[in-house]
Amino acid sequence: MAMSSILKADDIKKALDAFKAADTFDHKKFFEMVGLKAKSADDVKKAFLVLDADNSGFIEEEELKFVLKGFAADGRDLTDKETKAFLQAADKDGDGKIGVDEFAALVHE
């Protein structure tokens, strides 16, 4: 499944363009701009499954670095600083990875 089957391509492009520069990524603004925040729990879970590249049931730090590529092939890699901040914001149980419930909570916060 592609992210474009869940979200509008125009919204994805606008959101990616807004955070093109390194160290500008803000997950709250991104999820809102891309339209994910307004989606149902089911659609948020589908987005999670797209981002969980190794199908482990979690988004690990290595996958998080490439999270923007999950939205579009030309998305940039997150910097180490952005990746760690994103992980810290989402990883409520401190296990070093993001589960589907943690992801849903982050999207809707």
N, C-alpha and C positions, 0 to 999 in steps of 0.2 A: 504494500500500500504506500502511496506517495502522500506527502503532506498536502500537496495541492488538491487531493480528493477530500480533504477535511477543511482546508482554509482557502480563501481566494488568492489567486496568484498575484494580483495587484497589491493586496495587503502584505503578502510575504515580501515582495520586492520593496515596498515602501519601508517596512520594518528593517530589512537588511541594509538598505541604503542609509537609514538613520543612524546605524551603528557601525558604519564602514571603518571608522578610525579606531585604531588599537586603544584599549582601555576606556572605551566609551559605553560598553555593553551594560545595560540595566535591565535585568530580567522582568521586573514589574512593567516597565514601559514597553518592552519588547512583546510580552505576552498580550498586552492590551492592543498595541498597534497591529499585531499580526492577526488579531481576532480570536485568539485561543481563550482568553479570559471569559468571553461571552458564550463560549460553547458548552454543550452538555457534558456531564461527567463521562459519558460514553465516548464522546469525541476526544476529550482530553486523554482518556485511556488509549485511544487509537494513536494519538500523537506520541504518547509515551512509547508505545510499541515500535513506532517508526524510529525513535531516537535510541532505543535499546538495541544497538546494532548487533550484539552477540546473542541476543535473545536469552539473557541470563535472568530476566525479571527485574533487573536493576540497571540504572544508568551509572556506570562507574566514572571516576575522574577522567580516565583516558577518553571515554565516549563523550563526556561533557565538553572537552576541548573542541570537539568537532560538531557541537550541537547545531550551529547555524547551517552547516552543510546538510543537516537533516531536514531543514526547511527548504533549501535550494542548493543545487550543486555548486553554485558560485559563491556561497556563503563563506566568510572568512573563518579562520581558526580563532578561538578565543585565546587571549594571552594567558600565561600561567596565573597572573594576578586575578584576571576575570574568572578563570576556571575555579580557583580556590574560593573566591567570594561567592560564586554561584553555588558551589557545593556546600559551603558553610550555611548559606541561606536556606537550602533545601533539606539538608541532612539532619533532620530533627532527632533521630535516635543515635547519631554519632558513629554509625558503622562504616563511614567512608564512602557510601554509595547512596543513590536515590531510588527508593522504591516507588511503585505506582501511586500509593496514597500520599507520600511526601511530595511527589511531583504535582498531583492534583491540588494539594493544599497550597503549594507555591504559586501555581497558575492563578488560583482564585483569591490569593491574599490581597 
